[in-house]
């Protein structure tokens, strides 16, 4: 969606403009008149003029074309006012008015009406319950906030208007500028995805920032953000940890893969850099907007203070960066220019008595080293060093080398002018060495994101009709929770399962057991008894001669445990040799925002104890599935730790993809666990299954 005229209007109508002190209508008019390059028109049927500008009774009466209407009228008339604005031919509306979905059922009804009006007239509508929008290239401050933004190349969206006012105050103090700023409000029409797409196409936006409390459509956001982050970095703070989506979880996956895991996985797959707080958000933004991307993750630290240099080194160890190893030629050059007591190895300590010339020469030598991808300059105040001169030297050498640089100038007021010198050149400076390193780590992260090649998920040839029949059959029985009776679902989607069947008589159990080589496993089959082992409902290593009695015993135990339980029969299953196998879990859970999630990890009885798992948003591609196997701490177990033969990792990766396709194909599957999925050198086999379905989705 193109939003060019939203951010670069020639004429803005403030609907509800007034001169009344303390009113939102006055604040918006004042802000617009202070800096807007275009025409600002007040609309108020009860006023002839507002703040010296002729007022009009409605937007239709305004001469000429109105590009944007900012609505600050009372909530009870807001929908009718927006309808009139749309009928007047205006395409862009910002509804600052509150009293919609955030206030209860009546407000929610009003918001639905507002959305219907916008859809009927194809309006680009921001809000309602919005602080407004800012666009510095045209001087537009269509908000009721106390401050305007400085010029810059960062575009920022926030679900909280109050957060924007605080951020602008904070950013203005630090000289951080913006191109566009949007208060999303209730997101009745335009949401975070629309602005990500718009700013991704905007040559004036170098970095997209956001503060979000939720994402409207997670799957669509991933698709849009993935395209944008190929060229433009996105950094988000996502607040509001929630248990939604896990409150009624009946499976291991549902317990572990809650909503927060969905956001973590979804944003990572989208190529979004996630910040934990405002400081991290703008630390990342500042360096991404001003510095080139590194070609390697190796960092050189140059300092005049040993302690802070060690702090920077520790921070590198905690990050995805590495401490650069200098070439012999570099070490020789350091020996020539630095005093004997200096440290020529990384971190380079030029000693506290170093003048600017020595410091600058050491920075240049580090930058010349072929093993260095970025430089972190850390300095403390001394009597022989002027921060301004060092800042100018850093700017000059960064421009010559083309390497990314982050600086840590540890001081108070005396560093302010140096900060300005560095900031004008796009070089961020921090008081804490760890923050300087973290900002370089954000550059590294985005460099990796830029190198990603997205692969479409594989579509396997499966028997969807059979799978639907199994699910439909359960729904017809009134079952919403299924166990081993649904193993055929896996078979229909090409997931290997042990030989066997579910039977409803001891005679049939004998027949199946005799068709299987060796001893068998027998399990009670009941949708009402999920934890079969707890009641003695599983027998392992049953000989053919004992199958009849075992069948009778399993059924009797189940009926004694839960007399009203539905007993579908007993599963007779091939006994797998687990000596060389690793028990893993592949599960799925459906998130309200992102849809189906896929979980992989160490399985068996330890899944919830160790929680060695990783999550992705489905559908999952082959590289993403392989990445899931890489992610878990137990990956060495799969790859032959302690002399064990490696498992067939490719078969595990394929099962992850096939289950990803299954839950994408069938939204009725709310939760699914394959636990264990036994991985061996010969392949991967699903031994047990548990799932929860929503019959209304079939």
C-alpha positions as CSV (number, residue, x, y, z in Angstrom):
1,X,0.0,0.0,0.0
2,X,1.4,3.4,-1.0
3,X,1.2,6.0,1.7
4,X,3.1,8.8,0.0
5,X,0.3,11.4,0.4
6,X,-0.2,10.5,4.1
7,X,3.3,11.6,4.8
8,X,3.7,14.4,2.3
9,X,0.3,16.2,2.1
10,X,0.0,19.6,0.6
11,X,-3.2,20.5,2.5
12,X,-4.2,19.2,6.0
13,X,-7.6,19.7,7.5
14,X,-7.8,19.6,11.3
15,X,-11.3,18.6,12.0
16,X,-12.3,19.7,15.5
17,X,-9.7,22.5,15.5
18,X,-10.4,25.1,18.3
19,X,-8.7,27.9,20.2
20,X,-9.8,26.5,23.6
21,X,-6.8,26.3,25.9
22,X,-5.7,22.8,26.9
23,X,-7.7,21.1,24.1
24,X,-6.3,18.5,21.7
25,X,-7.8,20.5,18.7
26,X,-5.7,23.6,19.7
27,X,-2.5,21.5,20.3
28,X,-2.7,19.9,16.8
29,X,-3.4,23.2,15.1
30,X,-0.5,24.9,17.0
31,X,1.9,22.1,16.1
32,X,0.9,22.2,12.4
33,X,1.2,26.0,12.2
34,X,4.6,26.0,13.8
35,X,6.4,24.0,11.1
36,X,4.2,22.6,8.3
37,X,5.3,23.7,4.8
38,X,1.9,23.1,3.3
39,X,-1.6,24.6,4.1
40,X,-3.3,23.9,7.4
41,X,-7.1,24.4,7.4
42,X,-9.2,24.3,10.6
43,X,-12.6,22.7,10.3
44,X,-15.1,23.7,13.0
45,X,-18.8,24.5,12.3
46,X,-19.0,26.7,15.4
47,X,-16.0,29.0,14.6
48,X,-15.3,31.6,11.9
49,X,-11.5,31.3,12.4
50,X,-9.0,29.3,14.5
51,X,-5.6,30.8,15.5
52,X,-5.9,33.3,12.7
53,X,-6.9,30.8,10.0
54,X,-10.3,30.8,8.3
55,X,-12.4,27.9,9.6
56,X,-14.9,25.8,7.5
57,X,-18.0,24.0,8.7
58,X,-16.9,20.6,7.1
59,X,-14.2,19.2,4.9
60,X,-16.4,19.3,1.8
61,X,-16.5,23.1,2.2
62,X,-12.7,23.5,2.1
63,X,-11.6,25.0,-1.2
64,X,-9.1,22.9,-3.1
65,X,-8.1,19.4,-2.4
66,X,-7.5,18.1,1.1
67,X,-4.8,15.4,1.2
68,X,-5.1,14.5,4.9
69,X,-7.8,15.0,7.6
70,X,-6.8,14.9,11.3
71,X,-9.9,14.1,13.4
72,X,-10.2,15.4,17.0
73,X,-14.0,15.5,17.4
74,X,-15.8,13.7,20.2
75,X,-16.1,9.9,19.9
76,X,-19.9,9.9,19.6
77,X,-19.7,11.9,16.3
78,X,-16.4,10.6,15.0
79,X,-17.7,7.9,12.7
80,X,-20.2,10.3,11.0
81,X,-17.4,12.9,10.6
82,X,-15.1,10.4,9.0
83,X,-17.9,9.3,6.7
84,X,-18.3,12.9,5.6
85,X,-14.6,13.2,5.1
86,X,-14.5,10.1,2.9
87,X,-17.5,11.3,0.8
88,X,-15.6,14.6,0.3
89,X,-12.9,12.6,-1.5
90,X,-10.1,12.7,1.1
91,X,-8.0,9.5,1.0
92,X,-6.0,9.9,4.3
93,X,-7.4,10.2,7.8
94,X,-5.8,10.2,11.2
95,X,-8.3,9.7,14.0
96,X,-6.9,11.0,17.2
97,X,-10.2,10.7,19.0
98,X,-10.3,8.0,21.7
99,X,-13.4,6.1,22.9
100,X,-13.3,3.2,20.6
101,X,-12.2,-0.5,21.0
102,X,-10.1,0.4,24.1
103,X,-13.2,1.4,26.1
104,X,-15.5,-1.6,26.0
105,X,-18.3,-3.1,24.0
106,X,-19.9,0.3,22.9
107,X,-16.5,1.5,21.8
108,X,-15.8,-1.7,20.0
109,X,-19.0,-1.4,18.1
110,X,-18.1,2.2,17.1
111,X,-14.7,1.0,15.9
112,X,-16.3,-1.7,13.7
113,X,-18.4,1.0,12.1
114,X,-15.3,3.2,11.6
115,X,-13.6,0.2,9.9
116,X,-16.6,-0.4,7.7
117,X,-16.6,3.3,6.6
118,X,-12.9,3.1,5.8
119,X,-13.2,-0.1,3.8
120,X,-16.2,1.2,1.9
121,X,-14.3,4.3,0.8
122,X,-10.8,2.8,0.6
123,X,-9.4,5.1,3.3
124,X,-5.9,5.0,4.6
125,X,-6.8,5.5,8.2
126,X,-4.5,5.8,11.2
127,X,-6.0,5.1,14.6
128,X,-8.3,5.7,16.3
129,X,-7.0,6.6,19.7
130,X,-3.8,7.9,18.1
131,X,-1.4,10.6,19.1
132,X,-1.1,11.5,15.4
133,X,1.7,11.4,12.9
134,X,4.9,13.3,12.1
135,X,6.9,13.7,8.9
136,X,9.9,15.9,9.1
137,X,10.7,16.4,5.4
138,X,7.5,18.5,5.1
139,X,7.6,19.9,8.7
140,X,4.3,18.1,9.5
141,X,3.6,17.6,13.2
142,X,0.0,16.4,13.2
143,X,0.1,15.3,16.8
144,X,-0.9,16.8,20.2
145,X,2.5,15.9,21.6
146,X,4.6,18.6,23.3
147,X,7.6,18.3,21.0
148,X,8.4,17.8,17.3
149,X,11.0,15.4,15.9
150,X,14.4,16.4,14.6
151,X,15.2,15.6,11.0
152,X,16.7,12.1,10.4
153,X,16.4,8.9,8.4
154,X,14.7,6.7,11.1
155,X,11.0,6.0,10.7
156,X,9.3,5.0,13.9
157,X,5.9,3.5,14.8
158,X,4.4,2.9,18.2
159,X,1.3,1.4,19.6
160,X,1.6,3.7,22.6
161,X,1.2,7.4,22.0
162,X,2.7,8.2,25.4
163,X,5.7,6.2,24.5
164,X,6.2,8.5,21.4
165,X,6.2,11.7,23.5
166,X,8.8,10.2,25.9
167,X,10.9,8.9,23.0
168,X,10.9,12.3,21.2
169,X,11.9,14.1,24.4
170,X,14.7,11.6,24.9
171,X,15.8,11.5,21.2
172,X,15.9,15.3,20.9
173,X,18.3,15.5,23.9
174,X,20.6,13.1,22.1
175,X,20.3,14.6,18.6
176,X,18.5,11.6,17.2
177,X,16.3,12.5,14.2
178,X,13.4,10.9,12.4
179,X,11.8,10.9,9.0
180,X,8.3,9.7,9.9
181,X,6.7,9.0,13.2
182,X,3.3,7.2,13.5
183,X,1.2,6.5,16.6
184,X,-0.7,3.4,15.5
185,X,-3.5,3.7,18.1
186,X,-6.0,0.9,17.8
187,X,-5.0,-0.1,14.3
188,X,-8.5,-0.3,13.0
189,X,-7.3,-0.1,9.4
190,X,-3.6,0.6,8.9
191,X,-1.3,-1.6,11.1
192,X,2.4,-2.3,11.5
193,X,2.6,-4.3,8.3
194,X,1.4,-1.3,6.2
195,X,4.0,1.0,7.6
196,X,6.8,-1.6,7.3
197,X,5.9,-2.0,3.6
198,X,5.7,1.8,3.0
199,X,9.0,2.6,4.7
200,X,10.7,-0.4,3.0
201,X,9.9,1.4,-0.3
202,X,10.9,4.8,1.0
203,X,14.4,6.0,0.0
204,X,14.4,8.5,2.9
205,X,14.1,5.8,5.5
206,X,17.3,4.0,6.4
207,X,16.0,2.2,9.5
208,X,12.5,1.2,10.6
209,X,11.8,1.2,14.4
210,X,8.8,0.1,16.3
211,X,7.3,-0.3,19.7
212,X,4.5,-3.0,19.5
213,X,2.2,-4.6,22.0
214,X,0.9,-7.0,19.5
215,X,0.9,-7.9,15.8
216,X,-2.4,-8.0,14.0
217,X,-1.5,-10.7,11.5
218,X,1.7,-12.5,12.3
219,X,2.0,-14.6,9.1
220,X,1.4,-11.6,6.8
221,X,3.8,-9.5,8.9
222,X,6.6,-12.1,8.5
223,X,6.1,-12.1,4.7
224,X,6.2,-8.3,4.4
225,X,9.1,-7.8,6.9
226,X,11.1,-10.5,5.2
227,X,11.0,-8.6,1.9
228,X,11.8,-5.2,3.6
229,X,14.7,-6.5,5.7
230,X,16.5,-7.6,2.5
231,X,17.3,-3.9,2.1
232,X,16.2,-2.0,5.2
233,X,16.7,-3.0,8.8
234,X,13.8,-3.3,11.2
235,X,14.3,-3.1,14.9
236,X,11.4,-3.7,17.3
237,X,10.6,-3.6,21.0
238,X,7.7,-6.1,21.6
239,X,6.2,-5.7,25.0
240,X,3.3,-7.5,26.7
241,X,4.4,-11.0,27.6
242,X,1.3,-13.0,27.6
243,X,0.0,-16.6,28.3
244,X,-2.6,-16.3,25.6
245,X,-2.6,-19.3,23.4
246,X,-1.1,-21.5,26.2
247,X,-3.8,-21.1,28.8
248,X,-5.7,-24.2,27.7
249,X,-2.6,-26.1,26.5
250,X,-3.0,-29.9,26.7
251,X,0.2,-30.9,25.1
252,X,3.9,-30.5,25.7
253,X,4.2,-28.1,22.8
254,X,1.3,-26.1,24.0
255,X,3.0,-25.6,27.3
256,X,6.3,-24.6,25.9
257,X,5.5,-22.8,22.7
258,X,3.3,-20.0,24.1
259,X,2.7,-16.6,22.5
260,X,6.1,-15.2,23.5
261,X,7.8,-18.0,21.7
262,X,5.7,-17.3,18.7
263,X,6.9,-13.7,18.6
264,X,10.5,-14.7,19.2
265,X,10.3,-17.2,16.3
266,X,8.2,-15.0,14.0
267,X,10.4,-11.9,14.3
268,X,13.6,-13.9,13.8
269,X,12.2,-15.5,10.7
270,X,11.1,-12.1,9.4
271,X,14.7,-10.8,9.8
272,X,13.6,-8.3,12.5
273,X,16.2,-7.4,15.1
274,X,14.5,-7.5,18.5
275,X,15.5,-5.0,21.2
276,X,14.6,-5.5,24.9
277,X,14.2,-1.8,25.8
278,X,14.3,1.7,24.4
279,X,18.1,2.1,24.9
280,X,18.8,-1.0,22.8
281,X,16.3,0.1,20.2
282,X,18.0,3.4,19.5
283,X,21.5,2.1,20.0
284,X,20.8,-0.3,17.2
285,X,19.0,2.4,15.1
286,X,21.8,4.9,15.5
287,X,24.6,2.6,14.2
288,X,22.4,1.0,11.5
289,X,21.5,4.4,10.1
290,X,25.0,5.8,10.2
291,X,27.6,3.0,9.7
292,X,28.4,0.4,7.0
293,X,27.9,-3.3,7.5
294,X,30.9,-5.3,8.6
295,X,32.4,-7.9,6.2
296,X,33.5,-10.1,9.2
297,X,32.4,-10.4,12.8
298,X,36.0,-9.7,14.1
299,X,36.3,-6.6,16.3
300,X,39.4,-4.6,17.3
301,X,39.2,-2.7,20.5
302,X,41.5,0.3,20.9
303,X,41.6,2.1,24.3
304,X,43.6,4.3,26.6
305,X,42.2,2.5,29.7
306,X,42.8,-1.1,30.5
307,X,39.7,-1.7,32.6
308,X,37.2,-0.4,30.1
309,X,39.1,-2.3,27.4
310,X,38.5,-5.5,29.3
311,X,34.8,-4.6,29.7
312,X,34.5,-4.3,26.0
313,X,36.3,-7.6,25.5
314,X,33.9,-9.3,27.9
315,X,31.0,-7.8,26.0
316,X,32.4,-9.2,22.7
317,X,32.5,-12.6,24.3
318,X,28.9,-12.3,25.3
319,X,27.8,-11.3,21.8
320,X,27.9,-12.9,18.4
321,X,31.1,-11.0,17.6
322,X,34.7,-12.2,18.0
323,X,37.9,-10.5,19.1
324,X,40.1,-10.0,16.1
325,X,43.5,-11.7,15.9
326,X,46.0,-9.3,14.5
327,X,48.3,-10.2,11.6
328,X,52.1,-10.3,12.3
329,X,52.5,-7.1,10.2
330,X,50.0,-5.3,12.4
331,X,51.7,-6.3,15.6
332,X,55.0,-5.1,14.2
333,X,53.5,-1.7,13.4
334,X,52.1,-1.4,16.9
335,X,55.5,-2.2,18.3
336,X,56.9,0.7,16.3
337,X,54.5,3.4,17.4
338,X,53.4,2.3,20.9
339,X,55.5,2.5,24.1
340,X,56.9,-0.7,25.6
341,X,54.3,-0.8,28.4
342,X,51.4,-0.7,25.9
343,X,49.5,-3.8,24.9
344,X,49.7,-4.5,21.2
345,X,47.4,-7.5,21.3
346,X,43.6,-7.1,21.2
347,X,42.4,-5.1,23.1
348,X,45.0,-2.6,22.2
349,X,45.9,-0.4,25.2
350,X,47.7,2.8,24.1
351,X,48.2,3.7,27.8
352,X,46.7,6.6,29.7
353,X,49.4,9.1,28.7
354,X,48.6,8.7,25.0
355,X,48.0,12.0,23.1
356,X,45.5,12.1,20.2
357,X,48.2,11.4,17.7
358,X,49.2,8.1,19.3
359,X,45.6,7.1,19.8
360,X,44.7,7.9,16.2
361,X,47.7,6.1,14.8
362,X,46.8,2.9,16.7
363,X,43.2,3.1,15.4
364,X,44.5,3.4,11.8
365,X,46.8,0.4,12.3
366,X,43.9,-1.7,13.6
367,X,41.7,-0.6,10.7
368,X,44.4,-1.6,8.2
369,X,44.5,-5.2,9.5
370,X,42.8,-7.6,7.1
371,X,41.3,-9.6,10.0
372,X,39.4,-6.6,11.4
373,X,35.7,-6.1,10.5
374,X,34.9,-3.3,12.9
375,X,36.5,-1.2,15.5
376,X,35.4,-0.2,19.0
377,X,37.2,2.9,20.4
378,X,37.1,3.2,24.2
379,X,38.5,6.3,25.9
380,X,38.6,7.9,29.3
381,X,39.4,11.6,30.0
382,X,43.0,12.5,30.6
383,X,45.0,15.7,30.8
384,X,46.9,15.0,27.6
385,X,43.9,14.1,25.4
386,X,41.1,16.3,24.0
387,X,37.8,14.5,23.2
388,X,37.0,16.8,20.3
389,X,40.3,16.2,18.6
390,X,40.0,12.4,19.1
391,X,36.5,12.5,17.7
392,X,37.7,14.3,14.6
393,X,40.5,11.8,14.2
394,X,38.0,8.9,14.5
395,X,35.7,10.4,11.9
396,X,38.6,10.9,9.5
397,X,40.0,7.4,9.8
398,X,36.5,5.8,9.7
399,X,35.9,7.6,6.4
400,X,39.2,6.5,5.0
401,X,38.8,2.8,6.0
402,X,35.1,2.3,5.4
403,X,34.9,0.1,8.5
404,X,32.1,0.4,11.0
405,X,33.1,2.1,14.2
406,X,31.4,2.4,17.6
407,X,32.9,4.6,20.3
408,X,32.8,4.7,24.0
409,X,33.7,8.2,25.3
410,X,33.5,7.8,29.1
411,X,32.8,11.3,30.4
412,X,30.1,13.8,31.2
413,X,29.7,17.3,29.9
414,X,33.1,17.4,28.4
415,X,32.2,14.8,25.8
416,X,29.1,16.6,24.5
417,X,30.8,18.5,21.6
418,X,32.7,15.3,20.7
419,X,29.4,13.4,20.6
420,X,28.1,16.0,18.2
421,X,31.2,15.6,16.0
422,X,30.8,11.9,15.9
423,X,27.0,12.0,15.5
424,X,27.2,14.2,12.4
425,X,29.4,11.6,10.8
426,X,27.0,8.8,11.8
427,X,29.3,7.3,14.5
428,X,27.4,6.5,17.7
429,X,29.1,7.1,21.1
430,X,28.2,5.6,24.4
431,X,29.3,5.8,28.0
432,X,29.2,2.0,28.6
433,X,31.7,-0.1,26.5
434,X,29.1,-2.9,26.5
435,X,26.6,-0.7,24.7
436,X,29.2,0.1,22.0
437,X,29.8,-3.6,21.5
438,X,26.0,-4.4,21.4
439,X,25.5,-1.8,18.7
440,X,28.2,-3.4,16.6
441,X,26.5,-6.7,17.3
442,X,23.3,-5.3,15.8
443,X,25.3,-4.4,12.6
444,X,26.6,-8.0,12.5
445,X,23.1,-9.4,13.0
446,X,21.7,-7.3,10.1
447,X,24.6,-8.2,7.9
448,X,23.7,-11.9,8.4
449,X,20.0,-11.1,7.7
450,X,21.0,-9.4,4.4
451,X,22.8,-12.5,3.3
452,X,19.9,-14.8,3.9
453,X,18.3,-16.5,1.0
454,X,14.7,-17.4,1.6
455,X,13.6,-20.8,0.3
456,X,10.0,-21.7,-0.2
457,X,8.7,-24.5,1.9
458,X,8.6,-27.9,0.2
459,X,5.1,-29.2,-0.7
460,X,5.1,-33.0,-0.3
461,X,2.8,-35.4,-2.1
462,X,0.5,-36.5,0.7
463,X,-2.9,-38.1,1.2
464,X,-5.0,-35.1,2.4
465,X,-8.2,-37.0,1.8
466,X,-7.2,-39.8,4.2
467,X,-6.0,-37.3,6.8
468,X,-9.3,-35.4,6.6
469,X,-11.2,-38.6,7.0
470,X,-9.4,-39.4,10.2
471,X,-10.0,-36.0,11.6
472,X,-13.6,-36.0,10.5
473,X,-14.1,-39.4,12.1
474,X,-12.9,-38.1,15.4
475,X,-15.1,-35.1,15.2
476,X,-18.1,-37.3,14.4
477,X,-17.4,-39.3,17.6
478,X,-17.3,-36.1,19.6
479,X,-13.6,-36.4,20.2
480,X,-11.5,-33.3,20.4
481,X,-8.4,-35.0,21.8
482,X,-6.8,-37.9,19.9
483,X,-4.0,-40.3,20.7
484,X,-2.5,-43.3,19.0
485,X,-5.7,-43.9,17.2
486,X,-4.6,-41.0,14.9
487,X,-1.3,-42.6,13.8
488,X,-2.8,-42.9,10.4
489,X,-2.7,-39.2,10.2
490,X,1.1,-39.3,10.2
491,X,1.2,-42.1,7.7
492,X,-1.0,-40.1,5.4
493,X,1.6,-37.3,5.4
494,X,4.5,-39.6,4.9
495,X,5.9,-39.6,8.4
496,X,7.3,-43.1,9.2
497,X,5.4,-45.0,11.9
498,X,6.0,-48.4,13.4
499,X,4.2,-51.4,11.9
500,X,1.0,-52.1,13.8
501,X,-2.7,-51.3,14.2
502,X,-5.4,-50.4,16.7
503,X,-7.7,-53.4,17.4
504,X,-10.9,-53.9,19.4
505,X,-10.6,-57.6,20.5
506,X,-7.9,-59.8,21.9
507,X,-8.2,-62.1,18.9
508,X,-7.4,-59.3,16.5
509,X,-4.5,-58.2,18.7
510,X,-3.0,-61.7,18.3
511,X,-3.4,-61.5,14.6
512,X,-1.6,-58.2,14.3
513,X,1.2,-59.3,16.7
514,X,1.8,-62.4,14.7
515,X,2.3,-60.3,11.6
516,X,5.0,-58.3,13.3
517,X,8.5,-59.8,13.7
518,X,9.6,-60.0,17.3
519,X,7.9,-58.8,20.5
520,X,5.4,-55.9,20.4
521,X,4.3,-52.8,22.3
522,X,0.7,-52.6,23.4
523,X,-1.1,-49.4,24.5
524,X,-4.6,-48.6,25.6
525,X,-6.4,-46.4,23.1
526,X,-8.7,-43.8,24.7
527,X,-9.2,-40.1,24.0
528,X,-10.1,-39.7,27.7
529,X,-6.8,-41.2,29.0
530,X,-3.9,-39.0,27.8
531,X,-1.2,-40.2,30.2
532,X,-1.3,-43.9,29.5
533,X,1.9,-44.8,31.3
534,X,0.6,-43.4,34.6
535,X,-2.1,-46.0,34.8
536,X,-0.1,-48.9,33.5
537,X,-1.7,-48.6,30.1
538,X,1.5,-49.3,28.1
539,X,3.3,-52.7,27.9
540,X,6.6,-53.0,26.2
541,X,8.2,-56.3,24.9
542,X,5.0,-58.4,24.8
543,X,5.5,-61.9,23.4
544,X,2.9,-63.4,21.1
545,X,1.8,-65.9,23.8
546,X,1.0,-63.0,26.2
547,X,-0.9,-60.7,23.8
548,X,-4.4,-62.0,24.6
549,X,-3.9,-61.6,28.4
550,X,-2.2,-58.2,28.0
551,X,-5.1,-56.9,25.9
552,X,-7.6,-57.9,28.6
553,X,-5.4,-56.5,31.4
554,X,-5.0,-53.1,29.6
555,X,-8.7,-52.7,29.0
556,X,-9.5,-53.7,32.6
557,X,-6.9,-51.2,34.0
558,X,-8.4,-48.4,31.9
559,X,-12.0,-49.1,33.0
560,X,-10.9,-49.3,36.7
561,X,-9.0,-46.0,36.3
562,X,-11.9,-44.2,34.6
563,X,-15.1,-46.1,34.3
564,X,-16.8,-43.6,32.0
565,X,-13.8,-43.4,29.6
566,X,-14.3,-44.3,25.9
567,X,-12.2,-47.3,25.1
568,X,-11.4,-47.5,21.4
569,X,-9.3,-50.5,21.7
570,X,-5.6,-51.4,22.1
571,X,-2.7,-50.5,19.8
572,X,-0.4,-53.3,18.9
573,X,2.9,-51.9,17.6
574,X,6.3,-52.9,16.4
575,X,8.9,-52.7,19.2
576,X,11.7,-50.5,18.0
577,X,15.4,-50.9,19.0
578,X,16.1,-47.7,20.9
579,X,19.7,-48.5,21.8
580,X,21.1,-46.4,19.0
581,X,18.2,-44.0,18.8
582,X,17.7,-40.5,20.2
583,X,14.2,-39.6,21.4
584,X,13.1,-36.2,20.0
585,X,9.8,-34.4,19.9
586,X,8.2,-32.6,17.0
587,X,5.1,-30.7,18.0
588,X,2.8,-28.0,16.8
589,X,0.7,-25.3,18.5
590,X,-1.6,-22.7,17.0
591,X,-0.9,-19.1,18.0
592,X,-3.6,-16.4,17.8
593,X,-1.4,-14.0,15.9
594,X,1.1,-16.2,14.0
595,X,-1.0,-19.3,13.3
596,X,0.7,-22.7,13.5
597,X,4.0,-23.0,15.2
598,X,6.4,-26.0,14.9
599,X,8.5,-27.1,17.9
600,X,11.5,-29.5,17.8
601,X,13.7,-30.7,20.7
602,X,14.9,-33.4,22.9
603,X,11.9,-35.7,23.6
604,X,10.8,-38.6,25.7
605,X,10.1,-38.0,29.4
606,X,12.6,-35.1,29.6
607,X,10.9,-32.6,27.2
608,X,9.3,-30.4,29.9
609,X,12.2,-31.0,32.4
610,X,15.0,-29.9,30.1
611,X,13.0,-27.8,27.7
612,X,15.7,-28.2,25.1
613,X,13.5,-27.0,22.3
614,X,13.2,-24.5,19.5
615,X,10.2,-23.0,17.6
616,X,9.4,-21.7,14.1
617,X,6.3,-20.3,12.5
618,X,4.9,-22.7,9.9
619,X,5.2,-23.4,7.1
620,X,8.8,-24.4,7.6
621,X,11.3,-24.6,4.8
622,X,14.1,-27.2,4.6
623,X,16.8,-24.7,5.7
624,X,14.6,-23.5,8.6
625,X,13.9,-27.1,9.7
626,X,17.7,-27.9,9.5
627,X,18.3,-24.8,11.6
628,X,15.9,-26.1,14.2
629,X,18.0,-29.2,14.6
630,X,21.1,-27.0,14.9
631,X,19.5,-24.8,17.6
632,X,19.0,-27.4,20.4
633,X,21.7,-28.0,22.9
634,X,21.3,-31.8,22.4
635,X,22.3,-31.5,18.7
636,X,25.6,-33.3,19.4
637,X,23.6,-36.4,20.6
638,X,22.1,-36.6,17.1
639,X,25.5,-36.2,15.5
640,X,27.4,-39.1,17.2
641,X,28.5,-37.7,20.6
642,X,30.8,-40.1,22.6
643,X,31.3,-42.5,19.8
644,X,27.7,-43.1,18.9
645,X,26.7,-43.5,15.3
646,X,25.1,-40.3,14.0
647,X,21.4,-40.4,13.3
648,X,19.9,-39.8,9.9
649,X,19.5,-36.1,10.4
650,X,17.9,-35.6,7.0
651,X,15.0,-37.8,8.0
652,X,14.3,-35.7,11.1
653,X,14.4,-32.5,9.0
654,X,11.9,-34.0,6.6
655,X,9.5,-35.0,9.4
656,X,9.6,-31.4,10.7
657,X,8.7,-30.2,7.2
658,X,5.9,-32.8,6.7
659,X,4.3,-32.0,10.1
660,X,4.6,-28.3,9.2
661,X,2.6,-29.0,6.0
662,X,0.0,-31.0,7.9
663,X,-0.9,-28.3,10.4
664,X,-0.8,-25.6,7.7
665,X,-3.2,-27.7,5.6
666,X,-5.5,-28.4,8.5
667,X,-6.3,-25.3,10.8
668,X,-8.5,-27.7,12.8
669,X,-5.4,-29.1,14.4
670,X,-4.8,-26.9,17.4
671,X,-2.0,-28.8,19.1
672,X,-0.1,-31.9,18.1
673,X,2.8,-33.8,19.7
674,X,4.8,-36.5,18.1
675,X,6.7,-37.7,21.2
676,X,8.9,-39.5,20.9
677,X,10.1,-39.2,17.3
678,X,12.9,-41.8,17.5
679,X,15.9,-40.8,15.4
680,X,18.3,-43.6,14.5
681,X,21.1,-44.0,11.9
682,X,18.4,-45.6,9.6
683,X,15.8,-42.9,9.9
684,X,13.2,-41.3,12.1
685,X,10.1,-43.0,13.3
686,X,7.1,-41.5,15.1
687,X,6.2,-43.8,18.1
688,X,3.4,-41.8,19.7
689,X,1.0,-39.0,18.8
690,X,-1.3,-36.7,20.7
691,X,-3.4,-33.9,19.2
692,X,-6.3,-31.6,20.0
693,X,-8.7,-30.5,17.2
694,X,-11.4,-27.9,16.7
695,X,-14.2,-29.7,14.9
696,X,-15.7,-26.4,13.7
697,X,-12.6,-25.9,11.5
698,X,-13.1,-29.1,9.5
